[in-house]
Structure formats: structure tokens, C-alpha cells
Amino acid sequence: MSYLEEFKEKNIDMGFNAAMGIEVLELEDDYSKVRIPIKDWEQNPINAVHGGIIFALGDVVGALATWKMGKMVTTQSCHISFLNAAINATDLIGEGRPLHLGKRTYVVDVEIRDTKGTLISKMTNEYHAMNREIV
């Protein structure tokens, strides 16, 4: 099993990420891209995806963008701007790109889009690099 396969098995295919239905589409040294299917219960009364689902997706894709550093991370802070409602969305796509990978702090730029390419939200996430290896 490769490092990446082991990483995915231990960090994506279980717990919260599995419950969300996270599917990793791309995972490069400086980029992460994931997809989640939207379930009926994740939408509000106007059929827009609940902001908490969008936020959770952004947090996960941001953390994944730091995987090459080899450290477990915990979220320190996130700033999110909801730019468009994801009404009747069937899937959301999240992309993360590291802006800063320091010794103890990582900062990641995150964009969430619907399958039509509409920018739903923009995030800047800050993570604390823990003293624990990912794999």
C-alpha cells in the first residue's frame, strides 16, 4: 500500500469524512480537490445546501491540502464568505491550495463550487500542525 493509499484509508474512509461521503478527486503536493454528494436533509427549506455542510466541506478540503507536510492538523480558525446559495445542488466540489506551510501553522485558500462551476463560498483556513504523524 502506498503512503497516499494509507493516508486516505486512515483519514478519509472513516468517521466524519465517510459520513459526509467525501470523495477525493485529486490530492497533489500543493492542491486538494474533493466532492461530496448532497443529501436531502442537508438542504434548508428553500433547497439551498445548509451553510454548515459547506463549512465542513471547506474545513476538510483545507486540511487535506496540507497532507504533504505529514502532520495531523487541527483547525485554529476559518474565515468563510458565502457568495452564492447552492440551491438544488446535487454535489459540491471543494478545492484547497496552501498559502503558507510553516513549522506549526498552515494557511490554506479554499473554494467551494457547485457542479455548474458557480462559486458558492471562499474560505481562508488556518491549521495547527500537531506533533503527530498522519500515517
ZIVEN-V84925 format. One line per field, one symbol per residue. ss: DSSP state (a for helix, b for strand, c for the rest). psi: psi as a letter, one per 40 degrees, with the letter a starting at -180 (. if undefined). A space follows every 10 residues. Layout:
ss = ???
psi = ???
This chain:
ss = ccaaaaaaaa acccaaaaaa ccbbbbbbcc bbbbbbbcca aabccccbbc aaaaaaaaaa aaaaccaaac bbbbbbbbbb bbccccbccc bbbbbbbbbb bcccbbbbbb bbbbccccbb bbbbbbbbbb bbbcc
psi = hiddddddde edfiadddde fhhhdigidf hihiihihid eeiadefihh dddddddddd ddddeedeee iiiihdihhh hhdihghfhd iihhhhhhdh gadehhhhhh hhiieeehhd ihihihihhi fhid.
